[in-house]
């Protein structure tokens, strides 16, 4: 009978029958009124079968949990980002234990507590920001003791140290049953892993073990992710350092190349244009080289922007004070100075950033530019002295060594045998040295000479018309000096003697202009009317007559009129129209019409005292020449 009962229950175990089916053999035995011994035997067989079934069920569940745990461990191990690892841990914990919520806290070594790091299934913001002091609440006990704790009804469980903050957050989330296990690395607790339900639930020891196993894998995965993150950060720092080293190395090489190039151009006598080109090639962008007055000396690169005058002046002052290049309105400005003397500025634009060795390149270029400007000034001063000495010798002793004077002039690209005009300058109130410096520039631009003689600045220019030369010089110097300049011209003259004579005429012309109150203008003897005729060395009477009466002479010659004769009689009769009519034997209206024609030809001011004197003198010279 025992074998029969065992066979029945083995069959039920084999086909994994439901628990209720294990009652069927007993029901059938009672129905056929089996002996009590048989029924007792069936009861024992049923009990053993159910025990075997429960054991098999636990093992299957444990196997499934282990498979899920290994799958979880594999998934977590494959993750590299720390946030992804933490999210995977709590998601798997909630799934494995079938709870409403799972969450994870990490230990804060600085604050000495744990803080909520990630949750799954949570809905309360307050709960998600919760911090748990060591020893407080269920999680605080786990973190402090490094042992798992659980409670089927945490809010009513007196074994834990409750705090108002923790209880309020737990209540807001609606949690009742809570299980917490430590996340341990060796003997160090780095956090706590929780599974929680919103209804009362006892946690079996197998569930505690399962969550603890997950926590063990999770702690390793967290540590690995953290180490990987730190390694990546270290690699990023290393790459950044490597880029900085390469950039620094490149900038050092650029600085060395720029230094060699600047030194070479100084040694071979380069100019500020070469400095601008060198800096533009090395640093890129656009570079302006400005002088002390802000005028452009050289440019490199494309269109270069420049700060406004006030901003530029402020930047140059800051650069001079610090000795470094400074940023201003999107440009980098480096002052060009020699000691306390301001010589100009370098303005670099079109570059995003300039620092380190590149900034020092611009600052070194400013020093080289200052050196070249000083060289240029020294050379100009030397040439000015040579030119001034030649001009002084020409005026002081033109006959002492004319051939030697011609040779000295030839070396300065001046041909004394070509016609030259002398212009003498008066710039009352302006420093003579400054006037002489600007005069030297004006003379150099026109292939002439400039210097000082007898306390006045003068220029020797290869021009034919002394009036044009004087006006040109007066305008150029006034523009450069910012003040009125009076210039008298003489000449033209050829050879040393001719230059000396032109100088005397220019001095007389200037003195006459100053005496007549014609300051701030320029002109020659011809521009002084009859005074020019009297004072001038040439005594060009015919030229004076032509300049004064030319329109009347031409009109009478073309039309056969008698405007000149009418004008002579008009002056001879004291300006009387009646007496002029009688002498000419014409009607008074005819005299009036002729005088109106004369006004249109000579100008309305022909009868003013100064012009009338010139016109009468010209009439007498004309009659004398005809006689």
C-alpha positions as CSV (number, residue, x, y, z in Angstrom):
1,X,0.0,0.0,0.0
2,X,2.9,2.4,0.8
3,X,4.4,2.0,-2.7
4,X,1.0,2.7,-4.2
5,X,0.6,6.0,-2.2
6,X,4.2,7.0,-2.9
7,X,3.7,6.4,-6.6
8,X,0.6,8.7,-6.7
9,X,2.3,11.6,-5.0
10,X,5.5,11.1,-7.1
11,X,3.4,11.4,-10.2
12,X,1.9,14.6,-8.8
13,X,5.4,15.9,-8.1
14,X,6.6,15.0,-11.5
15,X,3.9,17.0,-13.3
16,X,4.2,19.9,-10.9
17,X,0.6,19.6,-9.9
18,X,-1.1,22.3,-7.8
19,X,-1.3,21.9,-4.0
20,X,-5.0,21.2,-4.1
21,X,-4.5,18.1,-6.2
22,X,-2.5,16.5,-3.4
23,X,-5.8,16.1,-1.5
24,X,-7.4,13.9,-4.3
25,X,-5.8,10.5,-3.2
26,X,-7.1,11.1,0.4
27,X,-10.6,12.0,-0.8
28,X,-10.8,8.9,-3.0
29,X,-9.6,6.7,-0.2
30,X,-12.2,8.0,2.2
31,X,-14.9,7.7,-0.5
32,X,-14.2,4.0,-0.9
33,X,-14.1,3.6,2.9
34,X,-10.4,2.6,3.1
35,X,-8.9,1.3,6.3
36,X,-7.6,3.9,8.8
37,X,-4.1,2.5,8.4
38,X,-4.3,3.3,4.6
39,X,-5.6,6.8,5.2
40,X,-2.8,7.5,7.8
41,X,-0.2,6.3,5.2
42,X,-1.7,8.6,2.6
43,X,-1.5,11.5,5.0
44,X,2.2,10.9,5.7
45,X,2.9,10.5,2.0
46,X,1.0,13.7,1.2
47,X,2.9,15.6,3.9
48,X,6.3,14.4,2.6
49,X,5.3,15.2,-1.0
50,X,4.3,18.7,-0.1
51,X,7.5,19.2,1.8
52,X,9.5,18.0,-1.3
53,X,7.3,20.3,-3.5
54,X,8.1,23.3,-1.2
55,X,11.8,22.6,-1.3
56,X,11.8,22.3,-5.1
57,X,9.8,25.5,-5.3
58,X,12.3,27.4,-3.1
59,X,15.2,26.0,-5.2
60,X,13.5,27.0,-8.5
61,X,12.8,30.5,-7.1
62,X,16.4,30.8,-5.8
63,X,17.7,29.6,-9.1
64,X,15.6,32.3,-10.9
65,X,16.8,34.9,-8.5
66,X,20.4,33.9,-9.0
67,X,20.0,34.0,-12.8
68,X,18.4,37.5,-12.4
69,X,21.2,38.5,-10.1
70,X,23.9,37.4,-12.5
71,X,22.1,39.1,-15.4
72,X,21.9,42.2,-13.3
73,X,25.6,42.0,-12.4
74,X,26.5,41.6,-16.1
75,X,24.4,44.5,-17.1
76,X,25.8,46.7,-14.3
77,X,29.4,45.7,-15.1
78,X,28.9,46.7,-18.8
79,X,27.9,50.2,-17.8
80,X,30.6,52.9,-17.6
81,X,28.8,56.1,-16.6
82,X,28.2,56.4,-12.8
83,X,24.7,57.7,-13.2
84,X,23.7,54.9,-15.5
85,X,25.1,52.3,-13.0
86,X,23.1,53.8,-10.1
87,X,19.9,53.9,-12.1
88,X,20.4,50.2,-13.2
89,X,21.0,49.1,-9.6
90,X,17.8,50.6,-8.1
91,X,15.7,49.5,-11.1
92,X,16.9,45.9,-10.8
93,X,16.4,45.9,-7.0
94,X,12.8,47.0,-7.4
95,X,12.2,44.3,-10.0
96,X,13.9,41.5,-8.2
97,X,12.1,42.1,-4.9
98,X,8.8,43.2,-6.5
99,X,8.6,46.3,-4.3
100,X,6.8,49.6,-5.0
101,X,10.0,51.7,-4.6
102,X,13.8,51.2,-4.6
103,X,16.3,53.8,-3.8
104,X,20.0,54.3,-3.0
105,X,21.9,56.7,-0.7
106,X,25.6,57.4,-0.8
107,X,27.8,58.4,2.1
108,X,29.0,62.0,2.3
109,X,32.4,61.9,4.1
110,X,32.6,65.6,4.5
111,X,29.1,66.0,6.1
112,X,29.2,62.7,8.0
113,X,25.8,61.5,6.7
114,X,24.2,59.8,3.7
115,X,22.1,61.6,1.0
116,X,19.6,60.4,-1.5
117,X,21.4,59.8,-4.8
118,X,18.9,58.0,-7.1
119,X,15.3,56.6,-6.8
120,X,13.0,54.3,-8.8
121,X,9.3,54.5,-8.3
122,X,9.4,57.5,-6.0
123,X,7.0,60.4,-6.5
124,X,7.7,62.8,-3.6
125,X,10.2,65.5,-4.2
126,X,10.9,65.9,-0.4
127,X,11.8,62.2,-0.2
128,X,14.1,62.5,-3.2
129,X,16.1,65.2,-1.4
130,X,16.3,63.4,1.9
131,X,19.5,63.2,4.0
132,X,19.9,60.6,6.7
133,X,22.3,61.2,9.7
134,X,24.3,58.2,10.8
135,X,22.3,56.2,13.3
136,X,19.0,57.9,12.5
137,X,16.2,56.0,10.8
138,X,16.6,52.6,9.2
139,X,19.1,53.8,6.6
140,X,21.2,55.6,9.2
141,X,21.4,52.4,11.2
142,X,22.5,50.4,8.1
143,X,25.2,53.0,7.3
144,X,26.5,53.2,10.8
145,X,26.5,49.4,11.6
146,X,27.3,48.1,8.1
147,X,24.5,45.5,8.6
148,X,21.1,45.0,6.9
149,X,17.9,46.1,8.6
150,X,14.3,45.7,7.7
151,X,10.9,46.4,9.1
152,X,7.4,45.3,7.9
153,X,6.0,48.6,9.3
154,X,8.7,51.2,9.7
155,X,6.5,54.1,10.9
156,X,5.4,52.0,13.8
157,X,8.7,50.3,14.5
158,X,10.2,51.5,17.8
159,X,13.6,49.8,17.2
160,X,14.8,52.7,15.0
161,X,15.7,56.3,16.0
162,X,12.9,58.3,14.3
163,X,13.4,62.0,13.3
164,X,10.7,64.4,12.2
165,X,12.5,65.1,8.9
166,X,12.9,61.4,8.0
167,X,9.4,60.4,9.1
168,X,7.8,63.3,7.2
169,X,9.6,62.3,4.0
170,X,8.7,58.7,4.4
171,X,5.0,59.6,5.1
172,X,4.9,61.9,2.1
173,X,6.2,59.0,-0.1
174,X,3.7,56.7,1.6
175,X,6.2,54.0,2.5
176,X,5.5,51.3,5.2
177,X,7.8,48.3,4.8
178,X,11.5,49.1,4.2
179,X,14.5,46.9,3.7
180,X,18.0,48.4,3.6
181,X,21.4,46.7,3.0
182,X,24.9,48.2,3.0
183,X,27.0,49.0,-0.1
184,X,30.4,47.9,1.1
185,X,33.9,48.0,-0.4
186,X,35.9,45.9,2.0
187,X,35.2,47.2,5.4
188,X,34.0,50.6,4.2
189,X,30.4,51.4,3.7
190,X,29.9,53.8,0.7
191,X,26.1,53.8,0.8
192,X,22.8,51.9,1.4
193,X,20.5,50.1,-1.1
194,X,16.8,50.1,-0.2
195,X,13.6,48.2,-1.3
196,X,10.3,49.5,0.1
197,X,6.6,48.9,-0.1
198,X,3.6,51.2,0.4
199,X,1.8,48.5,2.3
200,X,2.9,46.3,5.2
201,X,5.1,43.4,4.1
202,X,7.5,41.1,5.9
203,X,10.8,40.6,4.2
204,X,12.1,36.9,4.0
205,X,15.7,36.1,4.7
206,X,16.1,35.0,1.1
207,X,15.0,38.5,0.0
208,X,17.5,40.1,2.4
209,X,20.2,37.8,1.0
210,X,19.2,38.6,-2.5
211,X,19.3,42.4,-2.0
212,X,22.6,42.0,-0.1
213,X,24.1,40.1,-3.1
214,X,22.9,42.8,-5.5
215,X,24.4,45.4,-3.2
216,X,27.8,43.6,-3.2
217,X,27.8,43.7,-7.0
218,X,26.6,47.2,-7.1
219,X,29.3,48.5,-4.7
220,X,32.0,47.0,-7.0
221,X,30.3,48.5,-10.1
222,X,30.0,51.9,-8.4
223,X,33.6,51.8,-7.5
224,X,34.6,50.8,-11.0
225,X,32.5,53.5,-12.6
226,X,33.9,56.1,-10.2
227,X,37.5,54.9,-11.0
228,X,36.7,55.0,-14.7
229,X,35.3,58.5,-14.3
230,X,38.4,59.6,-12.4
231,X,40.6,58.0,-15.0
232,X,38.8,59.8,-17.8
233,X,39.0,63.1,-15.9
234,X,42.8,62.4,-15.4
235,X,43.1,61.6,-19.1
236,X,41.2,64.8,-20.0
237,X,43.5,66.8,-17.8
238,X,46.5,65.1,-19.3
239,X,45.2,65.8,-22.8
240,X,44.6,69.4,-21.8
241,X,48.1,69.7,-20.4
242,X,49.5,68.1,-23.5
243,X,47.7,70.6,-25.7
244,X,49.0,73.4,-23.5
245,X,52.5,72.1,-23.8
246,X,52.2,71.8,-27.5
247,X,50.7,75.3,-27.8
248,X,53.4,76.7,-25.5
249,X,56.1,74.9,-27.6
250,X,54.6,76.4,-30.8
251,X,54.4,79.9,-29.3
252,X,58.1,79.6,-28.1
253,X,59.1,78.5,-31.6
254,X,57.1,81.5,-33.0
255,X,58.8,83.8,-30.5
256,X,62.2,82.5,-31.5
257,X,61.5,82.9,-35.2
258,X,60.1,86.4,-34.6
259,X,63.1,87.3,-32.5
260,X,65.5,86.1,-35.2
261,X,63.5,87.9,-37.9
262,X,63.4,91.2,-36.0
263,X,67.1,91.0,-35.1
264,X,67.9,90.4,-38.8
265,X,65.9,93.3,-40.1
266,X,67.5,95.6,-37.5
267,X,71.0,94.5,-38.6
268,X,70.3,94.9,-42.3
269,X,68.8,98.3,-41.9
270,X,65.1,97.5,-42.2
271,X,62.3,99.9,-41.5
272,X,59.0,100.0,-39.6
273,X,57.3,98.5,-42.7
274,X,59.5,95.4,-42.3
275,X,58.5,95.2,-38.6
276,X,54.8,95.3,-39.5
277,X,55.2,92.6,-42.1
278,X,57.2,90.3,-39.7
279,X,54.6,90.7,-36.9
280,X,51.7,90.2,-39.3
281,X,53.3,87.0,-40.7
282,X,53.9,85.5,-37.2
283,X,50.8,86.6,-35.3
284,X,48.3,86.9,-38.2
285,X,45.6,89.6,-38.1
286,X,46.2,93.2,-39.2
287,X,48.9,95.5,-37.7
288,X,49.0,99.3,-37.8
289,X,52.2,101.3,-36.9
290,X,51.4,104.8,-35.8
291,X,53.6,107.7,-34.9
292,X,53.4,109.9,-31.8
293,X,50.7,112.1,-33.5
294,X,48.6,109.0,-34.5
295,X,49.6,109.2,-38.2
296,X,50.0,105.9,-40.0
297,X,53.6,104.9,-40.7
298,X,53.1,101.3,-41.9
299,X,50.3,98.7,-42.3
300,X,50.4,94.9,-42.6
301,X,47.5,92.5,-43.3
302,X,44.1,93.4,-44.6
303,X,41.8,96.2,-43.4
304,X,42.8,97.0,-39.9
305,X,40.4,98.5,-37.4
306,X,41.6,101.0,-34.8
307,X,40.1,102.3,-31.6
308,X,38.8,105.9,-31.5
309,X,41.3,108.6,-30.6
310,X,40.3,108.8,-26.9
311,X,40.3,105.0,-26.4
312,X,43.6,104.7,-28.3
313,X,45.2,107.4,-26.1
314,X,44.0,105.7,-23.0
315,X,45.3,102.3,-24.1
316,X,48.7,103.7,-25.1
317,X,49.0,105.4,-21.6
318,X,48.2,102.1,-19.9
319,X,50.7,100.2,-22.0
320,X,53.4,102.8,-21.3
321,X,52.7,102.6,-17.6
322,X,52.7,98.8,-17.4
323,X,55.3,98.1,-20.1
324,X,52.9,95.5,-21.5
325,X,50.4,95.3,-24.4
326,X,46.8,96.0,-23.4
327,X,43.4,95.2,-25.0
328,X,41.2,98.1,-26.2
329,X,38.0,97.9,-28.3
330,X,38.8,94.5,-29.8
331,X,42.5,95.4,-30.6
332,X,45.8,94.8,-28.8
333,X,47.8,98.0,-28.3
334,X,51.5,98.2,-27.5
335,X,53.1,101.6,-26.8
336,X,56.3,102.5,-28.8
337,X,58.4,104.5,-26.4
338,X,62.1,105.3,-25.6
339,X,62.5,106.2,-22.0
340,X,59.9,108.9,-21.2
341,X,59.5,109.8,-24.8
342,X,56.4,108.7,-26.6
343,X,57.2,107.6,-30.2
344,X,54.0,105.9,-31.4
345,X,52.0,102.6,-31.0
346,X,51.4,99.2,-32.6
347,X,47.7,98.3,-33.0
348,X,47.0,94.6,-33.7
349,X,43.5,93.6,-34.7
350,X,41.8,90.5,-36.1
351,X,43.2,88.1,-33.4
352,X,40.9,86.3,-30.9
353,X,43.4,86.0,-28.1
354,X,47.0,87.1,-27.5
355,X,48.9,85.9,-24.4
356,X,52.1,84.5,-23.3
357,X,54.9,84.3,-25.9
358,X,52.6,85.9,-28.6
359,X,52.0,88.9,-26.5
360,X,55.7,89.2,-25.8
361,X,56.3,89.1,-29.6
362,X,54.2,92.2,-30.0
363,X,55.9,93.9,-27.1
364,X,59.3,93.1,-28.5
365,X,58.2,94.4,-31.9
366,X,57.3,97.7,-30.2
367,X,60.8,97.9,-28.8
368,X,62.3,97.2,-32.2
369,X,60.0,99.8,-33.7
370,X,61.2,102.4,-31.1
371,X,64.8,101.6,-32.0
372,X,64.2,101.9,-35.7
373,X,62.4,105.3,-35.2
374,X,65.3,106.5,-33.2
375,X,67.7,105.3,-35.9
376,X,65.6,107.1,-38.5
377,X,65.5,110.3,-36.5
378,X,69.3,110.2,-36.0
379,X,69.8,109.6,-39.7
380,X,67.4,112.4,-40.5
381,X,69.1,114.7,-38.0
382,X,72.5,114.0,-39.6
383,X,71.2,114.5,-43.1
384,X,69.5,117.7,-42.0
385,X,72.7,119.0,-40.5
386,X,74.6,118.1,-43.8
387,X,71.9,119.8,-45.9
388,X,71.7,122.8,-43.6
389,X,75.5,123.2,-43.6
390,X,75.5,123.1,-47.5
391,X,72.7,125.7,-47.6
392,X,74.5,127.9,-45.1
393,X,77.8,127.7,-47.1
394,X,75.9,128.5,-50.3
395,X,74.5,131.7,-48.8
396,X,77.6,132.7,-46.8
397,X,80.3,132.3,-49.5
398,X,78.9,131.2,-52.8
399,X,82.0,132.2,-54.7
400,X,84.6,130.6,-52.4
401,X,84.4,127.1,-53.9
402,X,81.5,126.8,-56.4
403,X,82.6,123.5,-57.8
404,X,82.9,122.0,-54.3
405,X,79.5,123.3,-53.5
406,X,78.1,121.7,-56.7
407,X,79.7,118.3,-55.7
408,X,78.3,118.4,-52.2
409,X,74.9,119.2,-53.5
410,X,75.1,116.4,-56.1
411,X,75.8,113.9,-53.3
412,X,72.5,115.1,-51.8
413,X,70.7,114.7,-55.2
414,X,70.5,118.4,-55.7
415,X,71.6,120.0,-59.0
416,X,72.6,123.6,-58.4
417,X,72.8,124.3,-62.1
418,X,69.0,123.7,-62.4
419,X,66.7,126.7,-61.6
420,X,65.9,126.9,-57.9
421,X,63.7,129.1,-55.8
422,X,64.5,130.2,-52.3
423,X,61.7,130.4,-49.7
424,X,62.2,132.2,-46.4
425,X,59.8,131.4,-43.6
426,X,58.5,133.3,-40.6
427,X,56.4,131.3,-38.1
428,X,56.0,133.8,-35.3
429,X,55.3,132.2,-31.9
430,X,56.3,128.6,-33.0
431,X,59.5,126.9,-31.9
432,X,62.2,127.4,-34.6
433,X,63.4,123.8,-34.1
434,X,60.0,122.4,-34.8
435,X,59.5,124.7,-37.8
436,X,62.9,123.6,-39.1
437,X,62.0,119.9,-38.7
438,X,58.8,120.3,-40.7
439,X,60.6,122.4,-43.3
440,X,63.1,119.6,-43.7
441,X,60.3,117.2,-44.5
442,X,58.7,119.5,-47.0
443,X,62.1,120.1,-48.7
444,X,62.9,116.4,-48.7
445,X,59.5,115.6,-50.3
446,X,60.3,118.0,-53.1
447,X,64.0,117.0,-53.5
448,X,65.3,120.3,-52.1
449,X,67.3,121.6,-49.1
450,X,66.2,123.2,-45.8
451,X,68.1,124.9,-43.0
452,X,68.5,128.0,-40.9
453,X,70.4,131.2,-41.8
454,X,70.5,134.5,-40.0
455,X,67.8,133.4,-37.5
456,X,65.3,132.3,-40.2
457,X,64.2,129.0,-41.6
458,X,64.6,128.7,-45.4
459,X,64.1,126.2,-48.2
460,X,65.8,125.7,-51.5
461,X,63.4,124.1,-54.0
462,X,63.7,123.1,-57.7
463,X,60.8,125.2,-58.7
464,X,60.5,128.0,-61.3
465,X,57.9,130.3,-59.8
466,X,58.8,131.8,-56.4
467,X,55.2,132.8,-55.7
468,X,53.9,129.2,-56.2
469,X,56.8,127.8,-54.1
470,X,56.2,130.3,-51.2
471,X,52.4,129.5,-51.2
472,X,53.1,125.8,-51.3
473,X,55.5,126.0,-48.4
474,X,53.2,128.2,-46.3
475,X,50.3,125.8,-46.7
476,X,52.3,122.7,-46.0
477,X,53.9,124.1,-42.8
478,X,50.7,125.6,-41.5
479,X,49.0,122.1,-41.9
480,X,51.9,120.4,-40.1
481,X,52.5,123.0,-37.4
482,X,48.9,123.9,-36.8
483,X,49.7,127.7,-36.9
484,X,50.0,130.5,-39.4
485,X,53.2,130.7,-41.5
486,X,54.4,133.5,-43.7
487,X,56.7,132.7,-46.6
488,X,58.5,134.9,-49.1
489,X,59.9,133.5,-52.3
490,X,62.8,134.7,-54.5
491,X,64.4,133.6,-57.7
492,X,64.6,131.4,-59.6
493,X,68.4,131.3,-59.7
494,X,71.0,128.9,-61.0
495,X,74.4,128.1,-59.6
496,X,75.8,129.2,-56.1
497,X,75.6,132.9,-57.1
498,X,72.0,132.6,-58.3
499,X,70.9,130.8,-55.1
500,X,72.5,133.6,-53.0
501,X,70.7,136.3,-55.1
502,X,67.4,134.4,-54.8
503,X,67.9,134.3,-51.1
504,X,68.3,138.1,-50.9
505,X,65.2,138.6,-52.9
506,X,63.2,136.1,-50.7
507,X,64.3,138.0,-47.6
508,X,63.2,141.3,-49.1
509,X,59.9,139.8,-50.2
510,X,59.2,138.3,-46.7
511,X,60.0,141.6,-45.0
512,X,57.8,143.5,-47.3
513,X,54.9,141.1,-46.7
514,X,55.3,141.4,-42.9
515,X,55.4,145.2,-43.2
516,X,52.3,145.2,-45.3
517,X,50.4,143.0,-42.8
518,X,50.2,140.0,-45.1
519,X,51.0,137.4,-42.4
520,X,49.9,133.8,-42.9
521,X,50.3,133.9,-46.6
522,X,53.0,133.1,-49.2
523,X,54.1,134.9,-52.3
524,X,56.9,136.3,-54.5
525,X,58.0,139.7,-55.6
526,X,55.5,139.5,-58.5
527,X,52.7,139.2,-55.9
528,X,53.7,142.5,-54.3
529,X,52.9,144.6,-57.4
530,X,55.0,147.8,-57.9
531,X,56.8,147.1,-54.6
532,X,58.1,143.9,-56.1
533,X,59.3,145.9,-59.1
534,X,61.1,148.3,-56.8
535,X,62.5,145.8,-54.4
536,X,63.2,143.0,-56.8
537,X,66.6,142.3,-58.2
538,X,65.4,141.6,-61.7
539,X,63.6,145.0,-62.2
540,X,61.3,143.3,-64.7
541,X,59.3,146.4,-65.8
542,X,57.8,144.7,-68.8
543,X,56.5,141.9,-66.7
544,X,55.0,144.4,-64.2
545,X,53.2,146.2,-67.0
546,X,52.0,143.0,-68.5
547,X,50.7,141.7,-65.1
548,X,49.0,145.1,-64.4
549,X,47.6,146.2,-67.8
550,X,47.6,143.0,-69.8
551,X,43.8,142.7,-70.2
552,X,43.5,146.3,-71.5
553,X,46.4,146.0,-73.9
554,X,44.9,142.8,-75.3
555,X,41.4,144.2,-75.6
556,X,42.6,147.4,-77.4
557,X,44.7,145.2,-79.8
558,X,41.8,142.9,-80.7
559,X,39.0,145.5,-80.9
560,X,40.8,148.7,-81.9
561,X,39.5,150.5,-78.9
562,X,41.1,153.2,-76.8
563,X,40.6,151.9,-73.3
564,X,44.3,152.5,-72.4
565,X,44.2,156.1,-73.6
566,X,40.9,156.8,-71.8
567,X,42.5,155.5,-68.6
568,X,45.5,157.7,-69.0
569,X,43.4,160.8,-69.5
570,X,41.1,159.9,-66.6
571,X,44.1,159.8,-64.2
572,X,45.7,162.9,-65.9
573,X,42.6,164.9,-65.3
574,X,42.2,164.0,-61.7
575,X,39.3,161.5,-62.3
576,X,37.1,164.2,-63.9
577,X,34.7,162.7,-66.4
578,X,33.9,166.1,-68.0
579,X,37.6,167.1,-68.6
580,X,38.4,163.6,-69.8
581,X,35.5,163.9,-72.4
582,X,36.8,167.2,-73.6
583,X,40.4,166.0,-74.1
584,X,39.2,162.8,-75.9
585,X,36.5,164.7,-77.9
586,X,33.8,162.1,-77.0
587,X,30.5,162.1,-75.2
588,X,30.5,161.8,-71.4
589,X,28.5,158.5,-71.7
590,X,31.2,157.1,-73.9
591,X,33.8,157.8,-71.1
592,X,31.5,156.1,-68.6
593,X,31.1,153.0,-70.7
594,X,34.8,152.8,-71.3
595,X,35.5,153.0,-67.5
596,X,32.9,150.3,-66.9
597,X,34.7,148.1,-69.4
598,X,38.0,148.8,-67.7
599,X,36.4,147.7,-64.3
600,X,35.3,144.4,-65.9
601,X,38.8,143.7,-67.3
602,X,41.0,144.9,-64.4
603,X,38.6,144.3,-61.4
604,X,36.3,146.5,-59.5
605,X,39.1,147.6,-57.2
606,X,41.3,149.2,-59.9
607,X,40.5,152.7,-58.7
608,X,41.3,152.1,-55.0
609,X,44.4,154.0,-53.8
610,X,46.8,151.0,-53.8
611,X,45.7,149.6,-57.1
612,X,45.4,153.1,-58.7
613,X,49.1,153.7,-57.8
614,X,50.1,150.4,-59.5
615,X,48.0,151.1,-62.6
616,X,49.4,154.7,-63.0
617,X,53.0,153.4,-62.6
618,X,52.3,150.7,-65.2
619,X,50.9,153.3,-67.6
620,X,53.9,155.5,-67.3
621,X,56.3,152.6,-67.8
622,X,54.3,151.5,-70.8
623,X,54.5,155.0,-72.4
624,X,58.2,155.2,-71.6
625,X,58.8,151.8,-73.2
626,X,56.9,152.9,-76.4
627,X,58.9,156.2,-76.5
